[in-house]
Amino acid sequence: MLHLTLESIIDLLEGRSDDKHADQCAECRERVEEWRLLHSRLHNSQLADAPATVLKAAYEIPAPRPGIGQTLASMIFDSFSQPAFAGARGTAEARQVVLRTAEIDIHVRISGKPASRQITGHVLTRSDGAVPEPVRVHLVQNDARIQSADLNPLGEFEFGNAPDGLLSLQVDLPNRTVYGPLGNEEVA
């Protein structure tokens, strides 16, 4: 006996089918009920629009610079959100963050007290090749560059006296710009 496919279940829920298989099959009846619950929640009329202030802020996000490819790096590791690994890549007092794109990984270490925080990092290609030159890294807060540094020959960079608050990195590669969030948690 063939069970109902997802497409058949959706057709049944939306009234495009009158398939009676679920009446005779407990497994399909259970799947239809699970999907019926999801379907009813998706069509819930109590959904609210985003607040006007959030919409306004979204509309004010600057457009990408023309002519330069842009990529948002994903944070794949943060020692503050994964405490079991704290200290695995350095001292437990330092926060470790790894950002990733299809082309590069950015390993970042944030250490020190809020008034004298140090941010050091290493840009690594995901392939065997070296990071193409020239590469400039910017520490960004509130959409403004607050510090900039060139990568050294090993692909490393450093920022001293980094401020509190939401910070991100901007890495200007020859063919694209990579943005990566660092978060805003304080380092103990």
C-alpha positions as CSV (number, residue, x, y, z in Angstrom):
1,M,0.0,0.0,0.0
2,L,1.4,3.4,-1.0
3,H,1.3,6.2,1.6
4,L,0.3,9.7,0.9
5,T,3.0,12.0,-0.4
6,L,3.5,15.5,1.0
7,E,1.9,16.9,-2.2
8,S,-1.1,14.7,-1.7
9,I,-1.5,15.8,1.9
10,I,-1.3,19.5,1.0
11,D,-3.9,18.9,-1.8
12,L,-6.2,17.2,0.7
13,L,-5.8,20.0,3.3
14,E,-6.5,22.7,0.7
15,G,-9.5,20.9,-0.7
16,R,-8.0,19.9,-4.1
17,S,-8.3,16.2,-3.4
18,D,-10.7,13.8,-1.6
19,D,-8.3,11.0,-1.2
20,K,-9.7,8.6,1.5
21,H,-6.4,6.7,2.1
22,A,-5.9,8.5,5.4
23,D,-9.2,7.1,6.7
24,Q,-7.8,3.6,6.4
25,C,-4.1,4.1,7.2
26,A,-3.1,5.1,10.8
27,E,0.4,6.3,9.7
28,C,-1.0,8.6,7.0
29,R,-3.8,9.8,9.3
30,E,-1.2,10.9,11.8
31,R,0.8,12.7,9.1
32,V,-2.3,14.5,7.8
33,E,-3.2,15.7,11.3
34,E,0.4,17.0,11.9
35,W,0.2,18.9,8.6
36,R,-3.3,20.1,9.3
37,L,-2.0,21.7,12.6
38,L,0.8,23.4,10.7
39,H,-1.5,24.5,7.9
40,S,-3.9,26.1,10.4
41,R,-1.1,27.9,12.2
42,L,0.3,29.3,8.9
43,H,-3.2,30.6,8.0
44,N,-3.6,32.2,11.5
45,S,-5.2,35.6,11.1
46,Q,-3.6,36.8,14.4
47,L,-0.3,37.5,12.8
48,A,0.8,41.2,13.2
49,D,2.9,43.4,11.0
50,A,6.3,44.4,12.2
51,P,6.4,47.7,14.3
52,A,6.7,50.9,12.2
53,T,10.1,51.6,13.8
54,V,11.5,48.3,12.7
55,L,10.2,48.8,9.2
56,K,11.7,52.3,9.1
57,A,15.1,51.0,10.2
58,A,15.0,48.2,7.6
59,Y,14.2,50.7,4.8
60,E,17.1,52.9,6.0
61,I,19.7,50.1,5.5
62,P,22.2,51.5,3.0
63,A,22.3,50.0,-0.5
64,P,25.3,47.9,-1.4
65,R,28.1,49.8,-3.1
66,P,27.8,49.3,-6.8
67,G,30.6,47.4,-8.6
68,I,31.8,45.4,-5.7
69,G,30.5,42.0,-4.7
70,Q,29.4,41.7,-1.1
71,T,29.2,38.7,1.1
72,L,27.9,38.2,4.7
73,A,30.1,35.9,6.7
74,S,28.3,33.4,8.9
75,M,29.4,33.1,12.6
76,I,30.2,29.4,12.8
77,F,31.8,29.5,16.3
78,D,31.5,31.8,19.3
79,S,33.1,30.6,22.5
80,F,30.5,32.8,24.4
81,S,27.6,30.8,23.0
82,Q,29.4,27.5,23.2
83,P,31.0,27.5,26.7
84,A,32.0,23.8,26.5
85,F,34.7,24.9,24.0
86,A,35.8,28.0,25.9
87,G,39.6,28.2,26.1
88,A,40.0,25.5,23.4
89,R,41.7,28.0,21.1
90,G,43.3,30.2,23.7
91,T,42.7,31.4,27.3
92,A,39.3,31.2,28.8
93,E,39.2,35.0,29.3
94,A,39.4,35.6,25.6
95,R,36.4,35.3,23.3
96,Q,37.0,33.2,20.2
97,V,34.9,33.8,17.1
98,V,35.1,32.1,13.7
99,L,33.4,33.7,10.7
100,R,33.1,31.8,7.4
101,T,32.2,32.5,3.7
102,A,32.6,30.2,0.7
103,E,36.0,31.7,0.1
104,I,37.6,32.5,3.5
105,D,37.5,31.9,7.2
106,I,38.2,34.7,9.7
107,H,39.5,33.6,13.1
108,V,39.1,36.3,15.7
109,R,40.2,36.6,19.3
110,I,38.7,39.3,21.6
111,S,40.5,39.9,24.9
112,G,41.1,42.4,27.6
113,K,38.8,44.7,29.7
114,P,36.1,46.8,28.0
115,A,38.2,50.0,28.2
116,S,41.3,48.3,26.6
117,R,39.9,45.5,24.5
118,Q,42.2,43.9,21.9
119,I,40.9,42.2,18.7
120,T,43.3,40.0,16.8
121,G,42.5,37.9,13.8
122,H,43.7,35.7,11.0
123,V,42.1,35.6,7.5
124,L,42.5,32.2,5.9
125,T,41.5,31.0,2.4
126,R,39.2,28.0,2.2
127,S,41.4,26.7,-0.7
128,D,45.1,26.0,-0.6
129,G,46.0,29.4,-2.0
130,A,47.2,32.5,-0.1
131,V,44.9,35.4,0.7
132,P,45.0,37.7,-2.4
133,E,46.7,41.0,-1.8
134,P,45.9,43.8,-1.0
135,V,43.5,43.1,1.9
136,R,42.3,45.7,4.3
137,V,40.3,44.9,7.4
138,H,38.0,47.4,9.1
139,L,36.5,47.3,12.6
140,V,32.9,48.7,12.2
141,Q,30.5,50.1,14.8
142,N,27.1,51.7,13.9
143,D,27.9,51.5,10.2
144,A,31.1,53.5,10.7
145,R,34.7,52.3,10.3
146,I,36.4,53.0,13.6
147,Q,39.7,51.3,13.0
148,S,41.5,49.8,9.9
149,A,44.4,47.5,9.4
150,D,46.2,45.8,6.5
151,L,46.8,42.1,6.7
152,N,50.4,41.2,7.4
153,P,52.2,38.6,5.2
154,L,50.7,35.8,7.3
155,G,47.1,37.1,6.9
156,E,46.9,38.5,10.4
157,F,45.4,41.8,11.7
158,E,45.1,43.6,15.0
159,F,42.9,46.3,16.6
160,G,43.7,47.9,19.9
161,N,41.3,49.7,22.3
162,A,38.2,48.4,20.7
163,P,35.0,49.9,22.1
164,D,32.0,48.2,23.8
165,G,28.9,47.6,21.8
166,L,27.9,45.9,18.6
167,L,30.9,45.4,16.4
168,S,31.5,43.8,13.0
169,L,34.4,43.3,10.6
170,Q,34.6,44.5,7.0
171,V,37.2,42.7,5.0
172,D,38.0,44.3,1.6
173,L,39.3,41.6,-0.7
174,P,40.4,42.5,-4.2
175,N,37.2,41.1,-5.7
176,R,34.6,41.5,-3.0
177,T,33.8,42.9,0.5
178,V,33.0,40.5,3.3
179,Y,31.0,41.6,6.4
180,G,31.0,39.6,9.6
181,P,29.3,40.3,12.9
182,L,31.3,40.0,16.1
183,G,28.4,40.4,18.6
184,N,28.2,42.7,21.6
185,E,29.0,40.6,24.6
186,E,31.7,41.9,26.9
187,V,34.8,40.0,27.5
188,A,35.2,39.1,31.2
